[in-house]
Amino acid sequence: MREGNEDRYVVREDGGTLLLAVADGVGGAPGGEVAADAAVAELADRVFRGGKARPIADRLTDAVRDANTAVLRAAESSSFPQAASTLVAALVQQGRVVVANLGDSRAYLVRAGAARQLTDDHSGAIAAGITRFLGDPRGVQPDVFVEELRSADRLVLCSDGLTRHVSDDEIASLAALGSPEEAASRLVELANSRGGEDNVTIVVHAARATRGVLPSRRQLAVGIFVALVALVVGGALALLLSLSPYAPAPSASPSPSASPSAAPSVTEAPSPSPTPTEAPSATP
C-alpha cells in the first residue's frame, strides 16, 4: 500500500562467513530510507573489513555499533536529523549463527515444523513506538543470540510488514517449502494478499549440513598435542618396565621364529531506551 519502500536488506558471503540482514526505516520519521541504506552498507563493510579471526559475535556487535554511527552521519548530511532504522542481522559460520537486533524486525529459526522467534521486539507501550533503533546519538546495545544450526533448519529474517499479517505457524509452514527464494516469495504474497499495509522484506536461509567440515587450527593443534603426549607416556612406560627387577629376563637362546618387540602404538550496559514514536498510520 505504500508508495515508498524504506526496507533494505543485504546477503553477502566471504571467507566462509555469511551475513544476512534486514533494515526497516522507522515510519513517521523523515529519512527512513536514508537510515536503512546507511545501516546495511556500513554493516556489510564493517563485518568483512578485517578482524576475521575474531569471534563472530564480537564482529557483529561492533558492526552494529558502527552502523549506528553511519546512520547518524547520513542523517546529518541529508538534513533528516531524526532518520532512524530497525535492524536484524545474522552471521552464519561453521554451523553456528549469531543474531543481533534493534527494533521490531525479527529473526526466526524454523525447525521440525515450528518457527521460534529468536529476537525480542524493542517496542514501547505507545502504539508503533520503537525503543531501540539505529540512529541513536546516545549509542546502541543490540541484543545478541547464538544458536547451533542443523542441516534441515531455515532462518527467516523479516521486517514487521510480514509479521503484522502472517502468524508464526504460517511462517513455519511456508518457510520450509521449496527453495529459500520460493519460500520468501510465498510469504510476501501472503502478507500482500491480507492488505500489505507495510513494506515486506524477507531473507530465508537454508542451513547446510556441517558433516565433513575440516577441523580448525586449534582442533588440529590439540590433536597433535594429545598424540605426542601418548607417544611420550608410552615410551616412558616401556623404559620403566625394561628396568624393573620383575621384568622377565631375556632368553639365552631365542627361538629362530621369535620376533623383536614391537614399538608402542599410538593409536565459548543497560541499553538506551529512547522512544521515537511513529504515527499509528505509518509504522516501520
C-alpha positions as CSV (number, residue, x, y, z in Angstrom):
1,M,0.0,0.0,0.0
2,R,3.0,2.4,0.4
3,E,4.5,4.2,-2.5
4,G,8.0,4.4,-1.0
5,N,10.0,1.4,0.3
6,E,12.1,2.1,3.4
7,D,13.2,-1.5,3.8
8,R,16.7,-2.6,2.8
9,Y,18.5,-6.0,3.0
10,V,21.9,-7.5,2.4
11,V,23.1,-11.0,1.8
12,R,26.9,-11.4,1.5
13,E,29.3,-14.3,1.9
14,D,33.1,-14.1,2.3
15,G,35.7,-16.5,3.7
16,G,33.1,-19.0,4.9
17,T,31.1,-16.4,6.8
18,L,27.6,-15.5,5.6
19,L,25.9,-12.2,6.5
20,L,22.2,-11.7,6.4
21,A,20.4,-8.5,7.4
22,V,17.1,-6.6,7.1
23,A,16.7,-2.9,8.0
24,D,13.4,-1.1,8.2
25,G,13.4,2.7,8.2
26,V,11.3,4.0,11.1
27,G,8.0,5.1,9.7
28,G,6.8,8.6,10.7
29,A,10.4,9.8,10.9
30,P,11.6,11.5,7.7
31,G,14.6,9.9,6.1
32,G,13.8,6.3,6.9
33,E,15.2,5.0,3.6
34,V,18.4,7.1,4.2
35,A,18.9,5.4,7.6
36,A,18.2,1.9,6.3
37,D,20.6,2.4,3.3
38,A,23.4,3.6,5.6
39,A,22.7,0.8,8.0
40,V,23.1,-2.2,5.7
41,A,26.0,-0.6,3.8
42,E,28.1,0.0,6.9
43,L,27.2,-3.3,8.5
44,A,28.4,-5.3,5.5
45,D,31.6,-3.2,5.2
46,R,32.4,-3.5,8.9
47,V,31.8,-7.2,9.2
48,F,34.2,-8.1,6.4
49,R,36.7,-5.3,6.9
50,G,39.5,-7.2,8.6
51,G,39.5,-8.8,12.0
52,K,38.1,-12.0,10.5
53,A,39.8,-14.2,13.1
54,R,37.7,-12.6,15.9
55,P,34.6,-14.4,17.3
56,I,31.7,-13.7,15.1
57,A,29.6,-12.4,18.0
58,D,32.1,-9.6,18.6
59,R,32.4,-8.8,14.9
60,L,28.6,-8.5,14.6
61,T,28.2,-6.4,17.7
62,D,30.9,-4.0,16.7
63,A,29.4,-3.8,13.2
64,V,26.0,-2.9,14.5
65,R,27.5,-0.1,16.6
66,D,29.4,1.2,13.6
67,A,26.1,1.1,11.6
68,N,24.6,3.4,14.3
69,T,27.4,5.9,13.7
70,A,26.9,5.6,9.9
71,V,23.2,6.3,10.3
72,L,23.9,9.4,12.4
73,R,26.3,10.7,9.8
74,A,23.8,10.0,6.9
75,A,21.0,11.7,8.8
76,E,23.1,14.8,9.4
77,S,24.3,15.1,5.8
78,S,20.9,14.6,4.4
79,S,19.1,17.1,6.6
80,F,17.0,14.4,8.2
81,P,18.2,14.6,11.8
82,Q,15.6,12.1,13.1
83,A,16.3,9.4,10.5
84,A,16.3,6.0,12.2
85,S,16.1,2.3,11.3
86,T,15.4,-1.0,12.8
87,L,17.9,-3.8,12.2
88,V,18.1,-7.6,12.4
89,A,21.3,-9.2,11.3
90,A,22.8,-12.7,11.4
91,L,26.3,-14.1,10.9
92,V,26.5,-17.8,9.9
93,Q,29.8,-19.7,10.3
94,Q,30.5,-23.4,10.6
95,G,27.0,-24.5,11.7
96,R,26.6,-21.6,14.2
97,V,24.6,-18.4,13.8
98,V,24.8,-15.2,15.8
99,V,21.9,-12.9,15.6
100,A,21.7,-9.2,16.7
101,N,18.7,-6.9,16.6
102,L,17.4,-3.4,17.3
103,G,13.7,-2.6,17.0
104,D,10.9,-4.9,15.8
105,S,12.4,-6.6,12.7
106,R,12.7,-10.2,13.6
107,A,14.7,-13.4,13.2
108,Y,13.0,-16.9,13.3
109,L,14.5,-20.3,13.4
110,V,12.3,-22.8,11.6
111,R,12.9,-26.4,12.7
112,A,10.8,-29.5,12.7
113,G,7.6,-27.7,11.6
114,A,7.8,-24.9,14.2
115,A,9.0,-21.3,14.0
116,R,10.8,-20.0,17.1
117,Q,11.3,-16.2,17.3
118,L,15.0,-15.7,18.2
119,T,14.8,-12.0,18.8
120,D,12.8,-9.8,21.2
121,D,10.9,-6.8,19.8
122,H,12.0,-3.5,21.2
123,S,8.6,-1.8,21.2
124,G,7.2,0.7,23.7
125,A,3.8,0.9,25.4
126,I,2.8,3.6,22.9
127,A,1.4,2.2,19.7
128,A,4.1,1.8,17.0
129,G,6.8,3.1,19.4
130,I,10.3,1.7,18.9
131,T,12.6,1.7,22.0
132,R,15.9,0.7,20.3
133,F,17.0,1.7,16.9
134,L,19.9,2.7,14.7
135,G,20.4,6.5,14.6
136,D,20.5,6.9,18.4
137,P,23.0,9.6,19.4
138,R,23.5,8.0,22.8
139,G,24.8,4.8,21.3
140,V,23.2,1.4,20.9
141,Q,23.3,-2.0,22.6
142,P,21.9,-4.7,20.4
143,D,20.5,-8.0,21.8
144,V,22.7,-10.9,20.7
145,F,21.6,-14.5,20.4
146,V,23.7,-17.6,19.5
147,E,22.2,-20.8,18.0
148,E,23.6,-24.1,16.7
149,L,22.1,-24.9,13.3
150,R,21.0,-28.3,12.0
151,S,21.0,-29.3,8.3
152,A,17.2,-29.0,7.9
153,D,16.9,-25.7,9.7
154,R,15.9,-22.4,8.0
155,L,16.5,-18.9,9.2
156,V,13.9,-16.2,8.4
157,L,14.8,-12.5,8.8
158,C,12.0,-10.1,8.1
159,S,10.6,-6.6,8.6
160,D,7.4,-6.2,10.5
161,G,5.5,-5.8,7.2
162,L,5.4,-9.6,7.3
163,T,4.6,-10.3,11.0
164,R,1.6,-7.9,11.1
165,H,-0.2,-10.1,8.6
166,V,1.3,-13.6,8.9
167,S,1.4,-15.8,12.0
168,D,4.4,-17.8,13.4
169,D,2.7,-21.0,12.4
170,E,2.3,-19.8,8.8
171,I,5.9,-18.7,8.7
172,A,6.9,-22.2,9.8
173,S,4.9,-24.0,7.1
174,L,5.7,-21.7,4.2
175,A,9.4,-21.1,5.0
176,A,10.1,-24.8,4.8
177,L,8.7,-25.3,1.3
178,G,10.8,-25.3,-1.8
179,S,13.9,-23.3,-2.2
180,P,14.6,-20.3,0.0
181,E,13.7,-18.0,-2.9
182,E,10.3,-19.7,-3.3
183,A,9.6,-19.6,0.4
184,A,10.3,-15.9,0.6
185,S,8.1,-15.2,-2.4
186,R,5.2,-17.2,-0.8
187,L,5.5,-15.3,2.4
188,V,5.5,-11.9,0.7
189,E,2.5,-12.9,-1.4
190,L,0.5,-14.0,1.7
191,A,1.2,-10.7,3.5
192,N,0.2,-8.7,0.4
193,S,-3.0,-10.7,0.0
194,R,-4.0,-9.7,3.5
195,G,-3.6,-6.0,3.0
196,G,0.1,-5.3,2.6
197,E,-0.1,-2.3,4.9
198,D,3.7,-2.0,5.1
199,N,6.7,-2.9,3.0
200,V,7.6,-6.6,3.3
201,T,11.2,-7.7,3.2
202,I,12.2,-11.3,3.9
203,V,15.5,-13.2,3.8
204,V,15.3,-17.0,4.0
205,H,18.5,-19.1,4.5
206,A,18.7,-22.9,4.4
207,A,21.3,-24.2,6.8
208,R,23.9,-26.5,5.3
209,A,25.0,-29.9,6.7
210,T,28.1,-29.5,8.7
211,R,29.5,-33.0,8.1
212,G,32.9,-33.2,6.6
213,V,34.0,-29.7,7.9
214,L,37.7,-29.6,8.3
215,P,38.9,-29.2,11.8
216,S,40.1,-25.8,12.9
217,R,43.7,-24.9,13.6
218,R,43.0,-25.1,17.3
219,Q,41.5,-28.6,17.0
220,L,44.5,-29.8,14.9
221,A,46.9,-28.4,17.5
222,V,45.1,-30.1,20.3
223,G,45.0,-33.4,18.4
224,I,48.7,-33.3,17.7
225,F,49.5,-32.4,21.3
226,V,47.4,-35.4,22.6
227,A,49.2,-37.8,20.2
228,L,52.6,-36.6,21.3
229,V,51.7,-37.0,25.0
230,A,50.5,-40.5,24.3
231,L,53.8,-41.3,22.5
232,V,56.0,-39.9,25.3
233,V,54.0,-41.7,28.0
234,G,54.0,-45.0,26.1
235,G,57.8,-44.8,25.7
236,A,58.4,-43.9,29.4
237,L,56.3,-46.9,30.5
238,A,58.2,-49.2,28.2
239,L,61.5,-48.0,29.6
240,L,60.3,-48.4,33.2
241,L,59.2,-52.0,32.5
242,S,62.6,-52.8,31.0
243,L,64.4,-51.6,34.1
244,S,62.1,-53.3,36.6
245,P,63.6,-56.2,38.6
246,Y,60.4,-58.1,37.9
247,A,60.7,-57.9,34.2
248,P,61.3,-61.3,32.5
249,A,64.9,-62.0,31.7
250,P,65.8,-62.3,28.0
251,S,66.1,-65.9,26.8
252,A,69.6,-67.2,26.4
253,S,68.8,-69.0,23.2
254,P,65.9,-67.3,21.5
255,S,63.9,-69.3,19.1
256,P,64.6,-68.7,15.4
257,S,60.9,-67.8,15.0
258,A,60.9,-65.1,17.8
259,S,60.4,-61.6,16.5
260,P,61.8,-58.4,18.1
261,S,59.4,-56.4,20.4
262,A,57.1,-54.0,18.5
263,A,57.3,-50.3,19.3
264,P,54.5,-48.9,21.4
265,S,51.4,-48.0,19.3
266,V,49.8,-44.5,19.3
267,T,46.6,-45.0,18.4
268,E,32.8,-20.1,24.1
269,A,25.1,-1.9,29.9
270,P,21.8,-1.2,30.2
271,S,20.5,-0.3,26.7
272,P,19.4,3.2,25.9
273,S,15.7,3.5,25.8
274,P,14.8,6.4,23.6
275,T,11.2,6.2,22.4
276,P,10.8,7.8,19.0
277,T,7.1,7.5,18.3
278,E,5.8,6.7,14.9
279,A,2.5,7.8,13.7
280,P,0.0,4.9,14.1
281,S,-0.8,5.1,10.4
282,A,2.9,5.0,9.4
283,T,4.7,2.1,11.1
284,P,8.0,0.5,10.2
